Structure formats: structure tokens, C-alpha cells
Amino acid sequence: MKRHTLLSILLTFATVNFISAQDLDKILNQHFEAIGQKNLEDVKTMKATGKLLTMGMEGPFTMVYKRPNKVRMTINIQGTEIVQAYDGETAWMMNPMMGATQPMVVTGAQAEPIRESADMDGQLWNYKEKGHQLELAGTEEVGGKEAYVLKLTKSNGNVDRYFINKENYLVDKVETSANVNGMDMRVVTLLSDYREVNGYKMPFTTVQSFGGQQGNSIIFESVQVNVPVDDAIFQKDS
């Protein structure tokens, strides 16, 4: 009797996990279809310009991406230029406001968000090939709307949560961990104002908070794709 009960429990557990896996795949597929992920594969370079609002200040920014895994973000705040970049191997930054008047290599936890931002496809796309694990962790409300919660355990051990809107399958919110000024913090990013660029839907407005405190707002004003981009701009000594 005990053996039969144990077998029933094991079978039930296996069935539940199989259903969860099916639900997860369905949600992911609908998400990728909603944003037009397949069209992003045709984008080899991307250049976005807009404005950054932070600590009561506002300044223009430029973000440039190039496959595979290259990114450079340049911000001008009150006449001071701040740069973060990844050339496919090395993450680096220059931030005179923090005493870094010359380009300097960034390593460890501080380099992780820079490296990840260089992945144009995002962490959910081909997550298994990237060494990540993904599970469906229920549902929660975001801005008064129900969202699927996808828990991504990354290869480095960090855990991110993606909130995918049940109605349109777009990502409304992302919760990540990041090293900010030497401290590990939970970062919450709200994404909105999705627009189509070359058949791919991307958020033109992102609002971040760090450790529960209001952080940055990034607003895209123009996005160009497949424009000529010189590899040299991603290199620290360029």
C-alpha cells in the first residue's frame, strides 16, 4: 500500500512538472512571437539615441550594439561624458563623476550587467545554450495587470525574474541583481511604450529603481538598425 502511494505521488509530481514545462514553453513561444524575435536575428547593428533622467539631471545618450556581443553606451550629464562598453571580451567604463577620468577595465560583479547588455537577443533567448535555468514561478500583478513570472537562474548563480503580461506577452517588469557602487542591490526595471523597429518590438521607455529607491529613466527617441559601425568604438583604447 505504501509502495503504491509513493508511486502515485511520484507520478503526480512528474505530471505536474511536465505540465509546467509545457506551459513555460508556450509562454516563451508566445512572448517571442509577440516581440518578433525572429526579425531581430536580421539586425546586425543597432544605434539608439535618447535621453537619460537621473538624480534630477537630464542628458542625451547613445547606445550602439553590434553582433556578436558588443555594446557601447555614451551619456552626457552636465557636460561630462560617461561611457560603458563591452568589446566581446573586456568590459570597461569611464566616469569622471566617480573619479574615473580615463577608461578603466571593469571586472567581477560590476562587469556582469555590461556584458549581459551586449546580448542583443536577451537572456531568455536560447537560455539553455547560455547555461541558464528557467522555470514558471506563478503569476503576479504589475500595474494592475496579471503577469506570468519567469524565474531565470543564470549560469553565474544570479536569479532574475521576468514578468510577462498575460494579455500581450510583452515584458512589463524585470527584477535583477547588480553591483552598484560596490554594493549588491536588487534592481527593478519597468518597461513600457513598446514600438516596432524593423519588425521587432522594443520598449522605448525604461524606469529603474535600485534597492527600492528611484534610479534612472531611459527614453529612446530614435532607433536605427543595420547601420555601419566600426569595431574600434567598443575598444577601451580607441
ABEGO torsion letter per residue (X at the ends): XAAAAAAAAAAAAAAAAAAAAAAAAAAAAAAAAAAGAAAAAABABBBBBEBBBBGGBBBBBBBBBBOBGBBBBBBBBGGBBBBBBBAGABBBBBBAAAGBABBBBBBEAAAAAAAAAABAAEAABGAAAAGBBBBBAEBBBBGGBBBBBBBBBBAAGBBBBBBBBAAAGBBABBBBBBBBGGBBBBBBBBBBGBBBBGGBBBBABBBBBBGGBBBBBBBBABBBBGBBBBAAAABAAX
